[in-house]
């Protein structure tokens, strides 16, 4: 026999709120009911609700805005923790991890992409080219990241897509660091984003994987040249 676990009301509140978040009772950006309303629903005091909410704020799931209420800002505590870790990683570490993810995403996307996926990827590439022409580093990074996130989405693997999405901020910083625009030089003629798109469009997983790795080799080279 095992001792019966004694759980505090705060722990119970945390578990109930997590359960509601997992069920999709609230969407990202939604404001939660007030402490009084939650206390009434859960049958606990406002103090217990306040402490439970504070725990979820620390986990990165909720955000309390002074005078406005508490909002849902994330649904997965594990993904939040990963984002926090990635935020402190440098560009070379991000590229190293991306070798595995990008190769897999490109290969899977070449086999699973839809016509709509291809239209989205083509649009991101066009925005990327326009940003290069306008010498707009921020727009370039945004379009480049959207392109790679789009490939992960096109893979049809939701877990891969979610993991890749966790890299959003780190990806943007990595791309900016290795951007020819941010270093005042001309766009690299060896850029392989177009080849990557064409390989995915053609349904060629091997060529898509090779092009994805080529893109990262290019970023590594640019980082080494400018560091």
KEROGU-727519 format. One record per atom (N, C-alpha, C, O, CB): residue in one letter; x, y, z. Coordinates in pm, whole numbers, padded with zeros to 5 digits, always signed. Glycine has a CB too. Example, Ala and Ser with C-alpha at 12.3 -4.5 7.8 and 13.67 -1.06 7.14 Angstrom:
! residues 2
a+01319-00569+00780;a+01230-00450+00780;a+01320-00330+00780;a+01424-00332+00846;a+01131-00447+00905;s+01285-00225+00708;s+01367-00106+00714;s+01290+00003+00787;s+01341+00114+00804;s+01408-00060+00572;
//
This chain:
! residues 227
x+00083-00119+00000;x+00000+00000+00000;x+00087+00124+00000;x+00195+00126+00059;x-00094+00001+00120;x+00038+00229-00067;x+00110+00354-00074;x+00038+00460+00008;x-00085+00461+00016;x+00125+00400-00220;x+00115+00550+00070;x+00051+00659+00144;x-00039+00741+00053;x-00006+00763-00064;x+00157+00751+00209;x-00152+00785+00104;x-00242+00868+00026;x-00183+01007+00012;x-00147+01071+00111;x-00382+00873+00091;x-00174+01052-00112;x-00114+01183-00138;x-00209+01294-00093;x-00327+01295-00126;x-00080+01200-00288;x-00153+01385-00016;x-00230+01501+00027;x-00198+01617-00065;x-00084+01665-00072;x-00199+01537+00175;x-00298+01661-00135;x-00277+01767-00232;x-00344+01894-00184;x-00453+01892-00127;x-00330+01726-00370;x-00276+02004-00208;x-00331+02133-00168;x-00439+02177-00265;x-00448+02127-00377;x-00220+02239-00160;x-00520+02271-00221;x-00623+02326-00309;x-00560+02396-00430;x-00615+02397-00540;x-00712+02424-00232;x-00444+02455-00405;x-00375+02524-00515;x-00336+02424-00624;x-00352+02452-00743;x-00248+02598-00462;x-00284+02308-00584;x-00248+02206-00682;x-00371+02162-00761;x-00365+02139-00882;x-00184+02084-00613;x-00482+02151-00691;x-00606+02111-00758;x-00650+02218-00858;x-00692+02185-00969;x-00717+02088-00654;x-00639+02344-00820;x-00673+02453-00911;x-00585+02449-01035;x-00634+02462-01147;x-00659+02589-00840;x-00455+02430-01014;x-00360+02423-01126;x-00399+02310-01222;x-00403+02329-01343;x-00216+02401-01075;x-00429+02192-01166;x-00465+02079-01250;x-00594+02104-01327;x-00605+02068-01444;x-00480+01953-01165;x-00692+02166-01262;x-00819+02193-01328;x-00802+02296-01440;x-00861+02282-01547;x-00922+02243-01227;x-00721+02398-01415;x-00698+02499-01519;x-00621+02438-01636;x-00650+02468-01752;x-00621+02620-01461;x-00523+02354-01607;x-00448+02286-01714;x-00541+02199-01796;x-00529+02192-01919;x-00333+02202-01654;x-00633+02131-01728;x-00727+02045-01798;x-00816+02126-01893;x-00842+02085-02006;x-00813+01967-01696;x-00863+02240-01845;x-00946+02325-01929;x-00868+02379-02048;x-00921+02390-02159;x-01004+02440-01847;x-00742+02414-02025;x-00657+02462-02134;x-00638+02353-02237;x-00648+02378-02357;x-00520+02510-02080;x-00610+02230-02190;x-00589+02117-02281;x-00715+02085-02360;x-00707+02043-02476;x-00545+01994-02203;x-00832+02105-02299;x-00960+02079-02366;x-00991+02184-02471;x-01078+02164-02556;x-01072+02074-02264;x-00922+02295-02465;x-00948+02402-02560;x-01061+02494-02517;x-01125+02559-02600;x-00980+02345-02693;x-01086+02498-02386;x-01192+02586-02336;x-01162+02732-02365;x-01253+02813-02380;x-01210+02567-02186;x-01033+02765-02374;x-00990+02901-02410;x-00890+02892-02524;x-00812+02797-02532;x-00928+02975-02288;x-00891+02990-02610;x-00795+02999-02719;x-00685+03097-02680;x-00702+03180-02590;x-00864+03043-02851;x-00572+03088-02750;x-00462+03182-02725;x-00515+03324-02742;x-00576+03358-02843;x-00342+03155-02821;x-00489+03408-02641;x-00535+03546-02645;x-00664+03570-02570;x-00702+03685-02547;x-00551+03589-02785;x-00732+03462-02531;x-00858+03478-02456;x-00832+03520-02312;x-00732+03482-02252;x-00938+03347-02459;x-00924+03598-02259;x-00916+03635-02119;x-00992+03532-02035;x-01105+03495-02068;x-00972+03778-02096;x-00930+03486-01929;x-00994+03389-01842;x-01100+03457-01754;x-01097+03579-01738;x-00889+03318-01754;x-01192+03380-01698;x-01287+03436-01602;x-01211+03498-01484;x-01095+03464-01460;x-01385+03327-01551;x-01275+03587-01413;x-01211+03654-01299;x-01183+03553-01187;x-01234+03442-01187;x-01300+03769-01247;x-01100+03596-01092;x-01070+03510-00977;x-01197+03469-00904;x-01213+03354-00863;x-00975+03581-00879;x-01289+03565-00889;x-01415+03536-00820;x-01496+03432-00896;x-01553+03340-00836;x-01498+03665-00802;x-01501+03446-01029;x-01577+03351-01110;x-01513+03213-01106;x-01583+03113-01093;x-01588+03400-01255;x-01382+03207-01118;x-01314+03078-01113;x-01330+03012-00976;x-01351+02892-00966;x-01165+03094-01147;x-01321+03095-00872;x-01339+03042-00736;x-01476+02982-00718;x-01491+02877-00655;x-01316+03151-00632;x-01578+03048-00773;x-01715+02998-00763;x-01732+02868-00841;x-01796+02774-00794;x-01814+03104-00815;x-01674+02863-00960;x-01685+02743-01044;x-01614+02624-00979;x-01667+02512-00979;x-01624+02770-01184;x-01494+02649-00924;x-01413+02541-00868;x-01446+02512-00723;x-01405+02409-00668;x-01266+02576-00880;x-01519+02602-00660;x-01555+02581-00520;x-01438+02601-00425;x-01427+02533-00323;x-01610+02444-00502;x-01352+02697-00459;x-01236+02727-00374;x-01230+02878-00352;x-01305+02954-00414;x-01103+02675-00438;x-01142+02921-00263;x-01129+03064-00234;x-01055+03137-00345;x-00984+03075-00425;x-01057+03084-00100;x-01071+03269-00349;x-00999+03350-00446;x-00849+03339-00424;x-00772+03348-00519;x-01043+03496-00437;x-00808+03320-00299;x-00664+03307-00269;x-00607+03184-00338;x-00498+03189-00396;x-00641+03299-00116;x-00680+03072-00331;x-00634+02949-00396;x-00628+02968-00547;x-00535+02922-00612;x-00726+02831-00361;x-00729+03037-00603;x-00729+03064-00747;x-00610+03152-00784;x-00542+03127-00884;x-00860+03131-00789;x-00586+03255-00703;x-00477+03349-00731;x-00342+03276-00733;x-00259+03301-00820;x-00474+03462-00627;x-00321+03186-00638;x-00195+03112-00632;x-00184+03014-00748;x-00076+02993-00803;x-00183+03038-00498;x-00296+02953-00784;x-00295+02861-00897;x-00263+02932-01026;x-00185+02883-01108;x-00428+02790-00908;x-00324+03048-01046;x-00297+03129-01165;x-00151+03172-01167;x-00086+03171-01272;x-00389+03253-01169;x-00099+03209-01051;x+00041+03252-01043;x+00135+03139-01086;x+00237+03164-01151;x+00075+03298-00900;x+00101+03016-01050;x+00183+02901-01090;x+00185+02885-01242;x+00289+02855-01301;x+00132+02773-01024;x+00069+02905-01304;x+00061+02891-01449;x+00125+03009-01521;x+00171+02995-01634;x-00084+02877-01493;x+00128+03124-01456;x+00202+03238-01511;x+00350+03206-01514;x+00419+03235-01612;x+00175+03366-01428;x+00400+03145-01406;x+00542+03108-01399;x+00577+03002-01502;x+00690+02999-01552;x+00576+03058-01260;x+00481+02916-01535;x+00504+02813-01638;x+00501+02872-01778;x+00545+02809-01874;x+00399+02703-01626;x+00449+02995-01789;x+00445+03060-01919;x+00316+03036-01996;x+00308+03068-02115;x+00559+03015-02001;x+00214+02979-01929;x+00087+02953-01997;x-00007+03073-01989;x-00082+03100-02082;x+00020+02830-01937;x-00003+03144-01877;x-00091+03258-01856;x-00011+03386-01839;x+00108+03384-01806;x-00181+03235-01734;x-00078+03497-01863;x-00017+03629-01842;x-00120+03717-01771;x-00233+03733-01816;x+00029+03694-01978;x-00077+03775-01659;x-00165+03865-01584;x-00134+04008-01623;x-00020+04054-01611;x-00148+03844-01432;x-00236+04080-01668;x-00220+04219-01710;x-00289+04308-01608;x-00410+04299-01586;x-00278+04242-01854;x-00210+04393-01547;x-00260+04479-01440;x-00385+04555-01482;x-00385+04628-01582;x-00152+04576-01398;x-00491+04539-01405;x-00614+04611-01431;x-00695+04560-01548;x-00798+04618-01583;x-00584+04752-01453;x-00650+04451-01610;x-00719+04400-01729;x-00764+04255-01715;x-00867+04217-01770;x-00630+04414-01849;x-00687+04175-01642;x-00725+04036-01624;x-00613+03940-01659;x-00498+03981-01676;x-00845+04004-01708;x-00647+03812-01668;x-00549+03707-01697;x-00579+03647-01833;x-00694+03613-01863;x-00551+03598-01587;x-00476+03633-01915;x-00492+03587-02053;x-00413+03458-02078;x-00308+03435-02019;x-00448+03697-02151;x-00468+03376-02166;x-00397+03255-02209;x-00299+03293-02319;x-00339+03348-02421;x-00497+03146-02258;x-00171+03262-02298;x-00070+03298-02398;x+00001+03175-02455;x+00076+03187-02552;x+00033+03391-02336;x-00023+03056-02397;x+00036+02933-02448;x-00045+02816-02394;x-00112+02828-02291;x+00188+02920-02407;x-00040+02704-02463;x-00117+02587-02421;x-00030+02468-02382;x-00080+02369-02329;x-00210+02545-02530;x+00100+02478-02409;x+00190+02365-02383;x+00311+02413-02302;x+00395+02486-02354;x+00235+02299-02516;x+00317+02371-02175;x+00427+02415-02088;x+00562+02362-02137;x+00664+02428-02121;x+00402+02368-01944;x+00562+02243-02198;x+00686+02186-02249;x+00741+02271-02363;x+00861+02295-02372;x+00664+02041-02297;x+00650+02315-02452;x+00692+02399-02563;x+00743+02534-02513;x+00838+02590-02570;x+00577+02419-02661;x+00681+02587-02408;x+00727+02713-02349;x+00869+02697-02296;x+00955+02783-02318;x+00632+02759-02236;x+00893+02585-02225;x+01027+02560-02170;x+01130+02547-02281;x+01242+02596-02269;x+01026+02433-02083;x+01090+02480-02390;x+01180+02465-02503;x+01212+02600-02565;x+01327+02628-02599;x+01120+02372-02609;x+01109+02684-02580;x+01131+02818-02636;x+01228+02898-02550;x+01314+02969-02602;x+00997+02893-02650;x+01214+02887-02418;x+01303+02961-02329;x+01447+02913-02344;x+01540+02994-02342;x+01258+02947-02182;x+01464+02782-02359;x+01599+02728-02379;x+01656+02773-02512;x+01772+02814-02521;x+01596+02574-02372;x+01573+02766-02617;x+01618+02806-02749;x+01655+02953-02756;x+01745+02994-02829;x+01512+02774-02852;x+01582+03034-02678;x+01606+03178-02680;x+01749+03211-02637;x+01806+03312-02680;x+01506+03250-02588;x+01807+03126-02552;x+01943+03152-02504;x+02049+03084-02590;x+02169+03100-02566;x+01957+03105-02360;x+02006+03007-02690;x+02102+02937-02776;x+02158+03033-02880;x+02089+03125-02924;x+02036+02816-02845;x+02284+03011-02918;x+02341+03098-03020;x+02308+03043-03160;x+02257+02932-03173;x+02494+03112-03002;x+02337+03120-03261;x+02297+03087-03397;x+02356+02955-03445;x+02290+02881-03517;x+02336+03197-03491;x+02478+02926-03407;x+02542+02801-03453;x+02474+02679-03389;x+02459+02575-03453;x+02692+02803-03419;x+02435+02693-03263;x+02364+02583-03197;x+02230+02558-03265;x+02190+02443-03284;x+02342+02614-03047;x+02162+02665-03301;x+02034+02651-03369;x+02052+02581-03503;x+01974+02492-03538;x+01968+02789-03390;x+02154+02620-03579;x+02179+02559-03709;x+02211+02411-03694;x+02167+02329-03775;x+02293+02631-03781;x+02287+02375-03591;x+02323+02235-03568;x+02198+02149-03546;x+02185+02041-03604;x+02417+02222-03448;x+02107+02198-03465;x+01983+02124-03439;x+01896+02122-03564;x+01829+02022-03592;x+01905+02187-03321;x+01897+02232-03638;x+01813+02240-03758;x+01855+02141-03866;x+01774+02106-03952;x+01817+02379-03814;x+01979+02095-03865;x+02023+02000-03968;x+01931+01878-03969;x+01890+01831-04076;x+02169+01957-03943;x+01899+01828-03851;x+01813+01711-03843;x+01669+01746-03878;x+01603+01676-03955;x+01819+01649-03703;x+01620+01857-03822;x+01480+01895-03842;x+01453+01937-03987;x+01353+01896-04046;x+01442+02008-03748;x+01541+02018-04045;x+01518+02067-04180;x+01526+01954-04284;x+01447+01949-04378;x+01620+02175-04214;x+01621+01863-04263;x+01635+01751-04357;x+01508+01666-04354;x+01456+01627-04459;x+01758+01664-04321;x+01458+01637-04234;x+01336+01557-04220;x+01215+01630-04277;x+01136+01572-04351;x+01312+01521-04073;x+01201+01759-04243;x+01087+01836-04290;x+01084+01845-04442;x+00979+01830-04504;x+01089+01977-04229;x+01200+01869-04503;x+01207+01882-04649;x+01171+01750-04717;x+01095+01748-04814;x+01348+01927-04692;x+01225+01641-04665;x+01197+01509-04723;x+01049+01474-04713;x+00988+01428-04809;x+01280+01401-04653;x+00992+01498-04595;x+00850+01465-04574;x+00760+01559-04656;x+00658+01516-04710;x+00814+01475-04423;x+00798+01686-04663;x+00717+01782-04739;x+00713+01747-04887;x+00610+01763-04953;x+00771+01923-04721;x+00825+01698-04939;x+00830+01660-05081;x+00731+01548-05112;x+00685+01535-05225;x+00971+01617-05119;x+00699+01469-05011;x+00609+01356-05032;x+00464+01385-04992;x+00372+01317-05037;x+00658+01237-04953;x+00444+01488-04909;x+00309+01512-04855;x+00249+01647-04894;x+00132+01671-04867;x+00313+01502-04706;x+00327+01736-04957;x+00280+01872-04984;x+00156+01872-05072;x+00137+01784-05156;x+00391+01954-05049;x+00074+01973-05052;x-00045+01993-05133;x-00024+02114-05224;x+00075+02186-05210;x-00171+02013-05043;x-00115+02134-05316;x-00106+02252-05403;x-00113+02381-05321;x-00045+02479-05351;x-00219+02250-05509;x-00195+02378-05216;x-00206+02497-05129;x-00074+02523-05057;x-00033+02638-05042;x-00319+02479-05027;x-00008+02415-05012;x+00123+02430-04947;x+00222+02497-05042;x+00295+02588-05003;x+00178+02292-04902;x+00223+02451-05166;x+00317+02505-05265;x+00289+02653-05292;x+00382+02732-05309;x+00310+02426-05396;x+00163+02690-05295;x+00127+02831-05315;x+00178+02917-05200;x+00229+03027-05221;x-00025+02847-05329;x+00164+02865-05077;x+00212+02939-04960;x+00364+02952-04964;x+00417+03060-04937;x+00168+02869-04830;x+00432+02844-04996;x+00579+02848-05000;x+00627+02944-05109;x+00723+03019-05088;x+00637+02705-05026;x+00562+02943-05223;x+00599+03034-05332;x+00579+03179-05289;x+00660+03266-05323;x+00517+03004-05459;x+00473+03205-05216;x+00447+03341-05167;x+00555+03386-05071;x+00601+03500-05077;x+00310+03348-05100;x+00596+03297-04980;x+00702+03332-04884;x+00834+03361-04957;x+00907+03453-04921;x+00722+03216-04781;x+00863+03282-05061;x+00985+03304-05137;x+00980+03438-05210;x+01081+03508-05219;x+01008+03191-05238;x+00863+03473-05261;x+00848+03601-05329;x+00870+03717-05233;x+00938+03814-05266;x+00710+03613-05393;x+00813+03706-05112;x+00831+03809-05011;x+00978+03819-04971;x+01030+03928-04945;x+00744+03780-04887;x+01044+03706-04966;x+01187+03703-04933;x+01268+03778-05039;x+01357+03856-05006;x+01237+03556-04921;x+01236+03754-05166;x+01306+03821-05275;x+01281+03971-05274;x+01372+04051-05297;x+01264+03762-05410;x+01157+04009-05246;x+01123+04151-05239;x+01199+04220-05126;x+01242+04334-05139;x+00972+04169-05220;x+01214+04149-05013;x+01288+04205-04900;x+01435+04225-04934;x+01496+04324-04894;x+01275+04114-04777;x+01491+04130-05010;x+01631+04144-05052;x+01645+04267-05142;x+01739+04345-05127;x+01679+04017-05126;x+01551+04283-05236;x+01557+04397-05328;x+01543+04529-05255;x+01601+04630-05294;x+01447+04385-05433;x+01464+04527-05146;x+01442+04650-05068;x+01545+04668-04958;x+01541+04767-04884;x+01302+04649-05008;x+01637+04573-04947;x+01739+04577-04841;x+01674+04586-04702;x+01723+04657-04614;x+01833+04697-04864;x+01565+04511-04684;x+01487+04513-04559;x+01518+04385-04480;x+01460+04280-04506;x+01334+04525-04588;x+01610+04395-04384;x+01654+04278-04309;x+01541+04215-04228;x+01530+04093-04224;x+01768+04316-04217;x+01458+04297-04165;x+01349+04244-04082;x+01249+04166-04166;x+01206+04057-04129;x+01278+04357-04008;x+01212+04223-04281;x+01117+04157-04370;x+01179+04030-04429;x+01110+03929-04448;x+01072+04252-04483;x+01308+04036-04457;x+01379+03919-04510;x+01374+03805-04409;x+01341+03692-04445;x+01526+03955-04543;x+01406+03834-04282;x+01406+03731-04179;x+01266+03673-04159;x+01251+03552-04143;x+01459+03788-04047;x+01165+03760-04160;x+01027+03715-04141;x+00985+03621-04253;x+00924+03517-04227;x+00932+03835-04134;x+01016+03656-04377;x+00978+03574-04491;x+01055+03443-04492;x+01000+03338-04525;x+01000+03650-04621;x+01183+03449-04457;x+01266+03329-04456;x+01215+03230-04352;x+01203+03110-04379;x+01412+03365-04429;x+01185+03280-04233;x+01135+03193-04126;x+00998+03135-04165;x+00972+03017-04142;x+01124+03271-03993;x+00912+03219-04225;x+00780+03171-04267;x+00794+03060-04371;x+00715+02965-04372;x+00697+03288-04324;x+00892+03072-04459;x+00917+02970-04561;x+00952+02837-04497;x+00897+02733-04535;x+01029+03015-04655;x+01043+02839-04400;x+01085+02713-04337;x+00976+02655-04246;x+00961+02533-04238;x+01213+02736-04256;x+00902+02741-04179;x+00789+02693-04100;x+00684+02631-04193;x+00619+02532-04159;x+00727+02807-04016;x+00669+02691-04311;x+00575+02638-04409;x+00614+02500-04457;x+00527+02416-04482;x+00565+02732-04527;x+00743+02475-04471;x+00790+02342-04510;x+00757+02240-04402;x+00712+02129-04432;x+00943+02344-04537;x+00778+02278-04276;x+00744+02188-04165;x+00595+02158-04165;x+00555+02044-04143;x+00787+02250-04031;x+00514+02260-04190;x+00369+02239-04196;x+00332+02147-04312;x+00245+02061-04299;x+00296+02374-04212;x+00401+02165-04426;x+00371+02085-04545;x+00411+01939-04528;x+00368+01854-04605;x+00443+02144-04665;x+00493+01910-04427;x+00533+01772-04403;x+00416+01685-04360;x+00419+01563-04375;x+00643+01766-04297;x+00311+01750-04307;x+00197+01675-04259;x+00218+01612-04123;x+00130+01542-04072;x+00162+01570-04356;x+00336+01636-04064;x+00368+01582-03932;x+00348+01692-03828;x+00430+01783-03817;x+00515+01526-03928;x+00239+01683-03753;x+00205+01791-03660;x+00309+01807-03550;x+00339+01919-03509;x+00069+01766-03598;x+00364+01695-03502;x+00466+01704-03397;x+00589+01777-03448;x+00643+01864-03380;x+00504+01564-03347;x+00632+01742-03568;x+00747+01810-03628;x+00718+01959-03646;x+00803+02043-03619;x+00783+01746-03764;x+00598+01988-03692;x+00559+02128-03712;x+00558+02205-03581;x+00602+02320-03576;x+00421+02135-03777;x+00507+02143-03474;x+00503+02209-03342;x+00644+02232-03288;x+00673+02339-03233;x+00421+02124-03243;x+00730+02133-03303;x+00869+02148-03256;x+00937+02260-03332;x+01006+02343-03274;x+00948+02015-03272;x+00917+02261-03463;x+00979+02364-03546;x+00927+02502-03509;x+01003+02599-03508;x+00953+02336-03693;x+00798+02511-03478;x+00739+02639-03441;x+00802+02694-03313;x+00804+02815-03292;x+00589+02624-03423;x+00852+02604-03228;x+00917+02647-03105;x+01045+02726-03132;x+01093+02800-03046;x+00948+02526-03018;x+01099+02709-03254;x+01222+02777-03291;x+01200+02918-03344;x+01295+02988-03379;x+01295+02696-03395;x+01074+02961-03349;x+01040+03085-03418;x+01137+03200-03389;x+01199+03254-03480;x+00901+03126-03380;x+01148+03237-03261;x+01234+03351-03225;x+01380+03322-03255;x+01450+03407-03311;x+01217+03386-03078;x+01428+03202-03219;x+01567+03166-03243;x+01597+03158-03392;x+01705+03197-03436;x+01600+03032-03177;x+01501+03109-03470;x+01518+03105-03615;x+01537+03246-03671;x+01625+03271-03753;x+01397+03038-03681;x+01452+03336-03625;x+01458+03474-03674;x+01594+03536-03644;x+01653+03603-03728;x+01345+03559-03611;x+01645+03513-03521;x+01775+03568-03484;x+01887+03503-03564;x+01981+03571-03607;x+01799+03548-03334;x+01877+03371-03584;x+01979+03298-03659;x+01984+03346-03804;x+02091+03368-03859;x+01952+03148-03654;x+01867+03360-03865;x+01860+03406-04004;x+01914+03548-04017;x+01985+03579-04112;x+01715+03399-04056;x+01879+03633-03921;x+01928+03771-03923;x+02079+03776-03910;x+02146+03851-03980;x+01862+03853-03811;x+02133+03695-03819;x+02278+03692-03798;x+02352+03651-03925;x+02460+03702-03954;x+02314+03596-03685;x+02293+03557-04001;x+02359+03504-04120;x+02311+03571-04247;x+02341+03525-04357;x+02338+03355-04129;x+02237+03680-04233;x+02182+03747-04350;x+02287+03835-04418;x+02356+03912-04352;x+02062+03831-04312;x+02297+03821-04548;x+02389+03907-04623;x+02347+04053-04611;x+02431+04142-04617;x+02394+03865-04772;x+02218+04078-04593;x+02169+04215-04584;x+02220+04283-04457;x+02260+04400-04461;x+02016+04217-04586;x+02219+04209-04345;x+02261+04270-04219;x+02410+04297-04216;x+02460+04368-04128;x+02223+04181-04103;x+02482+04241-04312;x+02626+04263-04317;x+02668+04349-04435;x+02787+04363-04464;x+02699+04131-04323;x+02570+04407-04503;x+02600+04503-04607;x+02658+04447-04734;x+02722+04520-04809;x+02691+04601-04555;x+02639+04317-04760;x+02694+04258-04882;x+02581+04217-04976;x+02464+04220-04938;x+02784+04137-04849;x+02618+04178-05097;x+02517+04137-05194;x+02461+03999-05158;x+02529+03919-05093;x+02577+04135-05336;x+02336+03971-05200;x+02278+03839-05176;x+02367+03728-05231;x+02425+03742-05338;x+02138+03829-05239;x+02377+03620-05157;x+02465+03509-05195;x+02409+03441-05320;x+02294+03400-05323;x+02478+03407-05079;x+02492+03429-05422;x+02448+03368-05548;x+02429+03217-05534;x+02364+03154-05617;x+02550+03397-05658;x+02486+03159-05427;x+02474+03014-05406;x+02351+02978-05325;x+02336+02863-05282;x+02599+02961-05338;x+02263+03074-05302;x+02144+03048-05222;x+02064+02933-05282;x+02044+02925-05404;x+02056+03175-05212;x+02017+02842-05194;x+01950+02722-05243;x+01802+02716-05204;x+01741+02609-05214;x+02020+02601-05191;x+01744+02827-05161;x+01603+02824-05126;x+01514+02790-05246;x+01415+02718-05233;x+01562+02958-05067;x+01551+02843-05362;x+01472+02814-05482;x+01482+02666-05518;x+01382+02604-05555;x+01519+02901-05600;x+01604+02610-05509;x+01621+02468-05537;x+01541+02382-05439;x+01485+02280-05477;x+01769+02430-05530;x+01537+02426-05314;x+01461+02355-05212;x+01313+02354-05248;x+01247+02251-05240;x+01482+02419-05072;x+01262+02468-05289;x+01121+02478-05328;x+01092+02389-05449;x+00991+02318-05452;x+01084+02623-05358;x+01179+02394-05549;x+01157+02316-05671;x+01160+02166-05643;x+01083+02090-05702;x+01263+02351-05776;x+01248+02124-05552;x+01257+01981-05518;x+01130+01935-05447;x+01080+01825-05472;x+01379+01955-05430;x+01079+02019-05356;x+00954+01986-05287;x+00839+01983-05387;x+00754+01894-05382;x+00924+02088-05173;x+00837+02081-05476;x+00732+02088-05577;x+00734+01966-05668;x+00629+01917-05710;x+00748+02215-05661;x+00855+01917-05699;x+00870+01802-05787;x+00847+01669-05715;x+00845+01563-05778;x+01008+01803-05849;x+00829+01675-05584;x+00808+01552-05508;x+00933+01467-05498;x+00925+01344-05495;x+00698+01471-05571;x+01050+01531-05492;x+01179+01461-05487;x+01238+01475-05347;x+01305+01575-05319;x+01279+01517-05595;x+01215+01378-05257;x+01262+01390-05118;x+01413+01397-05104;x+01463+01469-05018;x+01212+01274-05039;x+01487+01323-05187;x+01633+01324-05174;x+01691+01460-05212;x+01778+01512-05142;x+01695+01215-05263;x+01642+01517-05322;x+01691+01649-05363;x+01648+01756-05264;x+01722+01850-05238;x+01641+01684-05504;x+01527+01742-05210;x+01478+01839-05111;x+01565+01836-04986;x+01599+01940-04931;x+01331+01810-05074;x+01600+01717-04942;x+01684+01704-04824;x+01822+01764-04849;x+01877+01833-04763;x+01697+01556-04783;x+01878+01738-04966;x+02010+01791-04999;x+02007+01944-05005;x+02100+02010-04957;x+02059+01734-05134;x+01901+02000-05062;x+01891+02145-05071;x+01873+02208-04933;x+01929+02314-04906;x+01774+02185-05162;x+01796+02143-04846;x+01774+02194-04710;x+01907+02200-04635;x+01935+02297-04565;x+01673+02106-04633;x+01987+02096-04650;x+02118+02095-04584;x+02211+02197-04648;x+02295+02256-04580;x+02180+01954-04590;x+02195+02218-04778;x+02276+02319-04846;x+02247+02459-04796;x+02338+02540-04783;x+02253+02313-04995;x+02120+02487-04767;x+02082+02617-04712;x+02153+02641-04579;x+02203+02750-04553;x+01928+02625-04693;x+02158+02537-04495;x+02221+02551-04364;x+02373+02562-04376;x+02437+02631-04297;x+02184+02434-04275;x+02431+02493-04473;x+02575+02505-04496;x+02609+02648-04535;x+02711+02703-04493;x+02622+02406-04606;x+02523+02707-04615;x+02543+02846-04656;x+02538+02939-04536;x+02621+03028-04522;x+02438+02887-04760;x+02439+02919-04448;x+02426+03004-04329;x+02547+02988-04238;x+02596+03086-04182;x+02298+02970-04252;x+02595+02866-04225;x+02714+02842-04141;x+02835+02915-04198;x+02913+02976-04125;x+02743+02690-04130;x+02850+02908-04331;x+02964+02974-04395;x+02958+03126-04376;x+03060+03189-04349;x+02967+02940-04545;x+02838+03183-04391;x+02824+03326-04375;x+02853+03370-04231;x+02916+03473-04207;x+02684+03370-04415;x+02807+03289-04136;x+02837+03319-03995;x+02987+03317-03969;x+03040+03404-03900;x+02766+03219-03901;x+03055+03217-04026;x+03200+03205-04006;x+03274+03321-04071;x+03375+03368-04018;x+03251+03073-04062;x+03226+03366-04185;x+03293+03475-04257;x+03280+03607-04184;x+03371+03690-04188;x+03237+03488-04398;x+03165+03628-04117;x+03136+03758-04057;x+03154+03762-03907;x+03130+03866-03845;x+02999+03798-04090;x+03195+03650-03847;x+03214+03649-03701;x+03357+03681-03665;x+03392+03685-03547;x+03174+03513-03642;
//
